[in-house]
């Protein structure tokens, strides 16, 4: 969405048209291979930074969830051990 707002998609369309006209080759893989390096450089830095922030937030949330999951596992294990201890003592 952000790339469209920045006009990146239109620039890439023009690059693709230019590549097809210059090479006369309409093979999609060839056009993609030729256009990709330039298309990547055209991505605005602000869009890259926004994406990086979103990725970092998602990774932090994932790490937090994993930490809570592990804590829950340890708690369940401890509870199971506590339940088993009285049984061992009564034997």
VOSE-470078 format. One record per residue (C-alpha): residue in three letters; chain; y, z, x. Coordinates in pm, 1 decimal. Layout:
# residues N
R  residuo  cadena  py  pz  px
R  ALA  A  Y  Z  X
...
# end
This chain:
# residues 91
R  residuo  cadena  py  pz  px
R  UNK  A  0.0  0.0  0.0
R  UNK  A  245.0  99.5  271.1
R  UNK  A  176.2  -219.6  465.8
R  UNK  A  260.5  -423.5  158.8
R  UNK  A  583.9  -225.0  110.6
R  UNK  A  680.0  -307.1  469.9
R  UNK  A  607.8  -677.4  421.7
R  UNK  A  327.0  -672.3  678.2
R  UNK  A  87.8  -859.3  451.2
R  UNK  A  332.4  -1148.7  414.0
R  UNK  A  378.8  -1170.1  790.0
R  UNK  A  2.3  -1182.3  839.3
R  UNK  A  -32.2  -1453.8  575.1
R  UNK  A  220.9  -1661.3  766.8
R  UNK  A  33.8  -1600.9  1091.9
R  UNK  A  -288.8  -1717.6  927.8
R  UNK  A  -128.0  -2031.6  790.2
R  UNK  A  23.8  -2107.3  1128.2
R  UNK  A  -310.8  -2056.4  1301.3
R  UNK  A  -487.3  -2291.0  1058.7
R  UNK  A  -217.6  -2556.0  1093.8
R  UNK  A  -211.8  -2539.0  1474.2
R  UNK  A  -587.2  -2529.9  1526.9
R  UNK  A  -690.4  -2733.0  1225.2
R  UNK  A  -977.3  -2488.5  1201.7
R  UNK  A  -1018.9  -2314.4  866.5
R  UNK  A  -1312.5  -2100.7  977.3
R  UNK  A  -1226.1  -1750.0  860.3
R  UNK  A  -1380.7  -1577.8  1161.4
R  UNK  A  -1179.5  -1794.4  1401.1
R  UNK  A  -854.6  -1728.3  1216.0
R  UNK  A  -921.5  -1354.0  1202.1
R  UNK  A  -1004.3  -1345.2  1571.9
R  UNK  A  -685.2  -1529.8  1659.0
R  UNK  A  -450.3  -1339.5  1424.6
R  UNK  A  -582.2  -982.1  1459.1
R  UNK  A  -417.0  -886.1  1790.6
R  UNK  A  -73.0  -997.5  1668.8
R  UNK  A  -125.5  -848.3  1322.1
R  UNK  A  -202.9  -511.1  1477.9
R  UNK  A  119.0  -513.9  1677.9
R  UNK  A  315.3  -586.8  1360.4
R  UNK  A  206.7  -263.6  1190.5
R  UNK  A  521.7  -47.6  1178.4
R  UNK  A  509.4  271.8  1386.1
R  UNK  A  610.6  478.3  1084.6
R  UNK  A  301.1  357.8  896.5
R  UNK  A  79.9  442.4  1194.2
R  UNK  A  234.3  789.7  1214.6
R  UNK  A  187.8  850.1  840.3
R  UNK  A  -176.1  749.6  865.6
R  UNK  A  -229.3  972.8  1167.0
R  UNK  A  -83.5  1270.4  978.1
R  UNK  A  -312.9  1201.3  680.8
R  UNK  A  -615.5  1179.7  908.7
R  UNK  A  -524.4  1508.2  1078.8
R  UNK  A  -486.5  1681.2  741.1
R  UNK  A  -824.0  1549.3  624.0
R  UNK  A  -990.2  1664.3  946.1
R  UNK  A  -835.3  2010.5  912.7
R  UNK  A  -955.9  2036.5  551.8
R  UNK  A  -1302.4  1922.8  653.4
R  UNK  A  -1312.4  2178.2  935.7
R  UNK  A  -1195.6  2452.5  699.4
R  UNK  A  -1466.1  2363.7  445.7
R  UNK  A  -1730.9  2358.3  717.4
R  UNK  A  -1617.4  2699.4  841.7
R  UNK  A  -1641.1  2843.4  488.5
R  UNK  A  -1984.5  2686.5  442.8
R  UNK  A  -2109.4  2843.1  765.9
R  UNK  A  -1967.9  3182.0  669.3
R  UNK  A  -2147.0  3158.2  335.5
R  UNK  A  -2473.6  3071.0  512.8
R  UNK  A  -2441.6  3370.0  746.0
R  UNK  A  -2362.3  3599.0  455.6
R  UNK  A  -2667.6  3479.2  263.0
R  UNK  A  -2886.3  3531.5  569.7
R  UNK  A  -2748.4  3880.8  620.6
R  UNK  A  -2803.7  3964.0  253.4
R  UNK  A  -3163.9  3842.9  277.4
R  UNK  A  -3222.4  4057.5  586.5
R  UNK  A  -3075.7  4361.8  414.2
R  UNK  A  -3306.7  4308.9  117.8
R  UNK  A  -3609.5  4278.8  347.2
R  UNK  A  -3531.8  4593.7  551.3
R  UNK  A  -3612.5  4846.4  275.3
R  UNK  A  -3943.9  4669.4  211.0
R  UNK  A  -4042.7  4703.9  578.0
R  UNK  A  -3946.4  5071.3  585.3
R  UNK  A  -4149.2  5158.5  276.0
R  UNK  A  -4472.5  5023.2  430.2
# end
